[in-house]
Amino acid sequence: METYYKPEDLPKFQEIGKEAPDLAKKFFEYYNTVFEEGELTEREKSLIALAVAHAVQCPYCIDAYTQTCLEKGSHLGEMTEAIHVAVAIRGGASLVHGLQMHNAADKISM
């Protein structure tokens, strides 16, 4: 089935900097530093990345961090729970904006 997102494009990510190599270099240095072991383990960071990938709906990131999570020792239960955390936060963020709707409706109804 043809899709907009092509899995074979994921390994080409490094090529994104062809036209702006200095910016790409800075981004990838930062990106790689973020995922190094620190206060959080690489495994924990991968679970966070997987959850965020689902929240921002990036299929490339979902593929990449599914693989990374498995390589770092996570199992499907942990990965699924991490996704549910992202869903809960995203859903809650949408719901809390209902207060904005109520505030606007109150002003209009005055």
Wavefront OBJ file of the C-alpha trace (Angstrom):
o trace
v 0.000 0.000 0.000
v 1.336 3.402 -0.937
v 1.552 5.896 1.922
v 2.750 9.435 2.314
v 5.381 8.351 4.829
v 7.872 5.863 3.440
v 9.865 3.750 5.922
v 12.819 3.741 3.537
v 13.092 7.513 4.035
v 13.971 7.201 7.739
v 17.649 6.296 7.136
v 17.904 9.387 4.922
v 17.321 11.696 7.907
v 20.992 12.728 7.985
v 20.613 14.068 4.437
v 18.226 16.763 5.654
v 21.204 19.033 6.237
v 22.553 19.093 2.689
v 21.402 22.648 2.059
v 22.152 23.930 5.569
v 25.076 21.856 6.849
v 26.012 24.168 9.725
v 22.494 24.143 11.128
v 22.185 20.388 10.642
v 25.489 19.827 12.420
v 24.322 21.887 15.392
v 20.975 20.103 15.500
v 22.485 16.606 15.358
v 25.108 17.468 17.979
v 22.353 18.684 20.280
v 20.093 15.733 19.446
v 22.824 13.188 20.150
v 23.792 14.917 23.393
v 20.187 14.911 24.610
v 19.974 11.129 24.224
v 23.216 10.379 26.076
v 23.017 8.818 29.528
v 22.519 11.498 32.156
v 20.045 11.911 34.990
v 17.834 9.653 32.879
v 19.039 6.419 31.345
v 19.140 5.994 27.586
v 16.298 3.493 27.991
v 14.139 6.015 29.880
v 14.838 8.697 27.305
v 13.837 6.301 24.537
v 10.508 5.597 26.256
v 9.883 9.336 26.584
v 10.763 9.822 22.921
v 8.399 7.021 21.904
v 5.559 8.612 23.880
v 6.253 12.065 22.445
v 6.463 10.577 18.940
v 2.920 9.345 19.366
v 1.755 12.688 20.763
v 3.181 14.576 17.771
v 2.164 11.730 15.445
v 5.499 11.287 13.694
v 5.552 7.874 11.991
v 9.294 8.069 11.413
v 9.914 8.718 15.116
v 7.477 5.972 16.104
v 9.387 3.482 13.953
v 12.783 4.679 15.150
v 11.955 4.784 18.855
v 10.074 1.492 18.799
v 13.302 -0.076 17.592
v 15.441 1.915 20.029
v 13.211 1.031 22.991
v 13.460 -2.653 22.160
v 17.238 -2.391 21.720
v 17.547 -0.601 25.094
v 15.633 -3.401 26.853
v 12.093 -2.078 27.062
v 9.198 -4.451 26.505
v 5.818 -3.882 24.873
v 4.064 -3.401 28.220
v 6.336 -0.497 29.167
v 6.153 0.970 25.692
v 2.356 0.770 25.638
v 2.114 2.368 29.076
v 4.403 5.206 27.951
v 2.085 5.835 25.001
v -0.916 5.929 27.329
v 0.835 8.570 29.430
v 1.243 10.722 26.310
v -2.409 10.143 25.362
v -3.582 11.138 28.843
v -1.546 14.349 28.786
v -2.626 15.232 25.254
v -6.268 14.466 26.052
v -6.132 16.441 29.278
v -4.548 19.381 27.490
v -7.400 19.366 24.992
v -10.017 19.149 27.733
v -8.550 21.924 29.853
v -8.831 24.237 26.846
v -12.571 23.828 27.307
v -12.141 26.468 30.004
v -11.131 28.866 27.248
v -14.397 28.052 25.466
v -16.366 28.658 28.658
v -14.597 31.989 29.244
v -15.308 33.092 25.672
v -18.932 32.005 25.929
v -19.322 33.898 29.211
v -17.987 37.100 27.592
v -20.228 36.727 24.552
v -23.290 36.004 26.713
v -22.834 39.107 28.896
l 1 2 3 4 5 6 7 8 9 10 11 12 13 14 15 16 17 18 19 20 21 22 23 24 25 26 27 28 29 30 31 32 33 34 35 36 37 38 39 40 41 42 43 44 45 46 47 48 49 50 51 52 53 54 55 56 57 58 59 60 61 62 63 64 65 66 67 68 69 70 71 72 73 74 75 76 77 78 79 80 81 82 83 84 85 86 87 88 89 90 91 92 93 94 95 96 97 98 99 100 101 102 103 104 105 106 107 108 109 110
